[in-house]
Amino acid sequence: MAGNKRIMKEFADIQANSPPGCTITLPKEDDLLNWEVTMDGPSDSVYAGGRFKLAVALPKEYPFKPPNVSFKTKIYHPNVSNDERGSMCLGMLRADEWKPPNKIVEVLKLVRAVLAAPQPEDAVEPGIANEYKNERRAFDKNAKEWVSKYAK
Protein backbone atom coordinates (compact mmCIF):
# COMPACT_ATOMS: atom_id res chain seq x y z
CA MET A 1 0.00 0.00 0.00
CA ALA A 2 1.77 3.13 -1.23
CA GLY A 3 -0.78 5.31 0.54
CA ASN A 4 0.12 3.87 3.94
CA LYS A 5 3.81 4.62 3.49
CA ARG A 6 2.92 8.18 2.52
CA ILE A 7 0.59 8.51 5.53
CA MET A 8 3.26 7.13 7.90
CA LYS A 9 5.79 9.60 6.52
CA GLU A 10 3.36 12.53 6.78
CA PHE A 11 2.46 11.57 10.34
CA ALA A 12 6.14 11.33 11.32
CA ASP A 13 6.87 14.70 9.64
CA ILE A 14 3.93 16.41 11.32
CA GLN A 15 5.01 15.02 14.71
CA ALA A 16 8.50 16.41 14.19
CA ASN A 17 7.33 19.74 12.83
CA SER A 18 3.68 20.36 13.64
CA PRO A 19 1.94 23.54 12.55
CA PRO A 20 1.86 26.31 15.19
CA GLY A 21 -0.80 25.69 17.84
CA CYS A 22 -1.49 22.11 16.76
CA THR A 23 -1.00 18.74 18.43
CA ILE A 24 -1.68 15.66 16.33
CA THR A 25 -2.26 12.19 17.74
CA LEU A 26 -3.65 8.86 16.61
CA PRO A 27 -6.63 7.89 18.81
CA LYS A 28 -5.84 4.25 17.91
CA GLU A 29 -2.15 3.57 17.32
CA ASP A 30 -2.84 0.95 14.65
CA ASP A 31 -5.21 3.21 12.68
CA LEU A 32 -3.29 5.64 10.47
CA LEU A 33 -6.45 6.81 8.69
CA ASN A 34 -7.93 8.66 11.67
CA TRP A 35 -6.05 11.51 13.28
CA GLU A 36 -7.06 13.67 16.19
CA VAL A 37 -5.92 17.28 16.18
CA THR A 38 -6.00 19.74 19.05
CA MET A 39 -5.77 23.25 17.66
CA ASP A 40 -5.38 26.43 19.66
CA GLY A 41 -7.47 29.34 18.46
CA PRO A 42 -5.20 31.88 16.74
CA SER A 43 -4.15 34.56 19.25
CA ASP A 44 -5.20 37.41 16.96
CA SER A 45 -8.75 36.09 16.49
CA VAL A 46 -12.04 35.80 18.40
CA TYR A 47 -11.07 32.14 18.96
CA ALA A 48 -7.99 33.08 21.04
CA GLY A 49 -7.78 31.05 24.24
CA GLY A 50 -9.90 28.24 22.80
CA ARG A 51 -8.73 24.67 22.28
CA PHE A 52 -10.51 22.89 19.50
CA LYS A 53 -10.61 19.16 18.79
CA LEU A 54 -10.71 18.18 15.15
CA ALA A 55 -10.93 14.82 13.45
CA VAL A 56 -9.01 14.19 10.24
CA ALA A 57 -10.24 11.09 8.41
CA LEU A 58 -8.12 9.93 5.51
CA PRO A 59 -9.84 7.92 2.79
CA LYS A 60 -8.23 4.62 1.75
CA GLU A 61 -7.48 6.33 -1.60
CA TYR A 62 -5.43 9.10 0.07
CA PRO A 63 -3.53 11.04 -1.35
CA PHE A 64 -5.70 10.73 -4.47
CA LYS A 65 -8.81 11.73 -2.54
CA PRO A 66 -8.93 14.54 0.05
CA PRO A 67 -9.08 14.00 3.79
CA ASN A 68 -12.25 14.83 5.67
CA VAL A 69 -11.74 17.46 8.38
CA SER A 70 -14.39 18.04 11.03
CA PHE A 71 -14.61 19.98 14.27
CA LYS A 72 -15.47 17.88 17.32
CA THR A 73 -15.59 21.03 19.46
CA LYS A 74 -18.56 23.27 18.74
CA ILE A 75 -17.47 26.51 17.10
CA TYR A 76 -19.36 29.60 15.98
CA HIS A 77 -17.88 30.06 12.51
CA PRO A 78 -19.35 30.65 9.03
CA ASN A 79 -17.19 27.88 7.48
CA VAL A 80 -18.01 25.11 9.97
CA SER A 81 -21.41 23.41 10.13
CA ASN A 82 -23.32 24.04 13.32
CA ASP A 83 -24.40 20.41 13.78
CA GLU A 84 -22.85 17.37 15.43
CA ARG A 85 -20.79 16.70 12.27
CA GLY A 86 -18.88 19.99 12.47
CA SER A 87 -17.92 19.69 8.82
CA MET A 88 -15.72 22.34 7.35
CA CYS A 89 -16.04 23.96 3.97
CA LEU A 90 -12.61 24.53 2.43
CA GLY A 91 -11.94 24.77 -1.29
CA MET A 92 -8.74 22.73 -0.96
CA LEU A 93 -10.71 19.78 0.48
CA ARG A 94 -13.22 19.57 -2.37
CA ALA A 95 -12.65 16.51 -4.55
CA ASP A 96 -12.35 18.65 -7.69
CA GLU A 97 -9.69 20.92 -6.14
CA TRP A 98 -7.64 18.41 -4.15
CA LYS A 99 -4.23 17.53 -5.58
CA PRO A 100 -2.22 14.43 -4.50
CA PRO A 101 0.90 16.50 -3.64
CA ASN A 102 -1.13 18.35 -0.96
CA LYS A 103 -0.29 17.34 2.59
CA ILE A 104 -2.21 17.25 5.87
CA VAL A 105 0.14 19.85 7.38
CA GLU A 106 -0.99 22.30 4.65
CA VAL A 107 -4.63 21.45 5.37
CA LEU A 108 -4.14 22.21 9.08
CA LYS A 109 -2.38 25.50 8.34
CA LEU A 110 -5.30 26.45 6.09
CA VAL A 111 -7.84 25.49 8.78
CA ARG A 112 -6.02 27.71 11.26
CA ALA A 113 -5.86 30.57 8.73
CA VAL A 114 -9.62 30.27 8.16
CA LEU A 115 -10.15 30.43 11.94
CA ALA A 116 -8.20 33.70 11.97
CA ALA A 117 -9.94 35.02 8.84
CA PRO A 118 -13.37 33.45 8.14
CA GLN A 119 -14.45 33.23 4.50
CA PRO A 120 -18.11 34.29 4.54
CA GLU A 121 -18.42 33.97 0.75
CA ASP A 122 -17.74 30.22 1.08
CA ALA A 123 -19.99 29.62 4.10
CA VAL A 124 -21.78 26.48 5.24
CA GLU A 125 -23.65 28.57 7.82
CA PRO A 126 -25.21 31.49 5.87
CA GLY A 127 -26.73 33.07 9.00
CA ILE A 128 -23.35 33.24 10.74
CA ALA A 129 -21.73 34.51 7.52
CA ASN A 130 -24.30 37.31 7.29
CA GLU A 131 -23.68 38.26 10.89
CA TYR A 132 -19.91 38.21 10.28
CA LYS A 133 -20.30 40.55 7.27
CA ASN A 134 -23.04 42.86 8.57
CA GLU A 135 -22.97 42.78 12.38
CA ARG A 136 -19.35 42.15 13.23
CA ARG A 137 -19.64 43.08 16.92
CA ALA A 138 -22.49 40.59 17.41
CA PHE A 139 -20.49 37.92 15.58
CA ASP A 140 -17.39 38.57 17.72
CA LYS A 141 -19.48 38.41 20.91
CA ASN A 142 -21.20 35.15 19.91
CA ALA A 143 -17.95 33.52 18.77
CA LYS A 144 -16.21 34.45 22.05
CA GLU A 145 -19.17 33.12 24.09
CA TRP A 146 -18.95 29.79 22.26
CA VAL A 147 -15.20 29.64 22.88
CA SER A 148 -15.68 30.05 26.63
CA LYS A 149 -18.62 27.62 26.64
CA TYR A 150 -17.21 24.80 24.47
CA ALA A 151 -13.51 25.27 23.75
CA LYS A 152 -11.87 25.31 27.19
C-alpha positions in Angstrom: 0.0 0.0 0.0 1.8 3.1 -1.2 -0.8 5.3 0.5 0.1 3.9 3.9 3.8 4.6 3.5 2.9 8.2 2.5 0.6 8.5 5.5 3.3 7.1 7.9 5.8 9.6 6.5 3.4 12.5 6.8 2.5 11.6 10.3 6.1 11.3 11.3 6.9 14.7 9.6 3.9 16.4 11.3 5.0 15.0 14.7 8.5 16.4 14.2 7.3 19.7 12.8 3.7 20.4 13.6 1.9 23.5 12.5 1.9 26.3 15.2 -0.8 25.7 17.8 -1.5 22.1 16.8 -1.0 18.7 18.4 -1.7 15.7 16.3 -2.3 12.2 17.7 -3.7 8.9 16.6 -6.6 7.9 18.8 -5.8 4.3 17.9 -2.2 3.6 17.3 -2.8 0.9 14.7 -5.2 3.2 12.7 -3.3 5.6 10.5 -6.4 6.8 8.7 -7.9 8.7 11.7 -6.0 11.5 13.3 -7.1 13.7 16.2 -5.9 17.3 16.2 -6.0 19.7 19.1 -5.8 23.2 17.7 -5.4 26.4 19.7 -7.5 29.3 18.5 -5.2 31.9 16.7 -4.1 34.6 19.3 -5.2 37.4 17.0 -8.8 36.1 16.5 -12.0 35.8 18.4 -11.1 32.1 19.0 -8.0 33.1 21.0 -7.8 31.1 24.2 -9.9 28.2 22.8 -8.7 24.7 22.3 -10.5 22.9 19.5 -10.6 19.2 18.8 -10.7 18.2 15.1 -10.9 14.8 13.5 -9.0 14.2 10.2 -10.2 11.1 8.4 -8.1 9.9 5.5 -9.8 7.9 2.8 -8.2 4.6 1.7 -7.5 6.3 -1.6 -5.4 9.1 0.1 -3.5 11.0 -1.3 -5.7 10.7 -4.5 -8.8 11.7 -2.5 -8.9 14.5 0.0 -9.1 14.0 3.8 -12.3 14.8 5.7 -11.7 17.5 8.4 -14.4 18.0 11.0 -14.6 20.0 14.3 -15.5 17.9 17.3 -15.6 21.0 19.5 -18.6 23.3 18.7 -17.5 26.5 17.1 -19.4 29.6 16.0 -17.9 30.1 12.5 -19.3 30.6 9.0 -17.2 27.9 7.5 -18.0 25.1 10.0 -21.4 23.4 10.1 -23.3 24.0 13.3 -24.4 20.4 13.8 -22.8 17.4 15.4 -20.8 16.7 12.3 -18.9 20.0 12.5 -17.9 19.7 8.8 -15.7 22.3 7.4 -16.0 24.0 4.0 -12.6 24.5 2.4 -11.9 24.8 -1.3 -8.7 22.7 -1.0 -10.7 19.8 0.5 -13.2 19.6 -2.4 -12.6 16.5 -4.5 -12.3 18.6 -7.7 -9.7 20.9 -6.1 -7.6 18.4 -4.2 -4.2 17.5 -5.6 -2.2 14.4 -4.5 0.9 16.5 -3.6 -1.1 18.3 -1.0 -0.3 17.3 2.6 -2.2 17.3 5.9 0.1 19.8 7.4 -1.0 22.3 4.7 -4.6 21.5 5.4 -4.1 22.2 9.1 -2.4 25.5 8.3 -5.3 26.4 6.1 -7.8 25.5 8.8 -6.0 27.7 11.3 -5.9 30.6 8.7 -9.6 30.3 8.2 -10.1 30.4 11.9 -8.2 33.7 12.0 -9.9 35.0 8.8 -13.4 33.4 8.1 -14.5 33.2 4.5 -18.1 34.3 4.5 -18.4 34.0 0.7 -17.7 30.2 1.1 -20.0 29.6 4.1 -21.8 26.5 5.2 -23.7 28.6 7.8 -25.2 31.5 5.9 -26.7 33.1 9.0 -23.4 33.2 10.7 -21.7 34.5 7.5 -24.3 37.3 7.3 -23.7 38.3 10.9 -19.9 38.2 10.3 -20.3 40.6 7.3 -23.0 42.9 8.6 -23.0 42.8 12.4 -19.3 42.1 13.2 -19.6 43.1 16.9 -22.5 40.6 17.4 -20.5 37.9 15.6 -17.4 38.6 17.7 -19.5 38.4 20.9 -21.2 35.1 19.9 -18.0 33.5 18.8 -16.2 34.4 22.0 -19.2 33.1 24.1 -19.0 29.8 22.3 -15.2 29.6 22.9 -15.7 30.0 26.6 -18.6 27.6 26.6 -17.2 24.8 24.5 -13.5 25.3 23.8 -11.9 25.3 27.2 
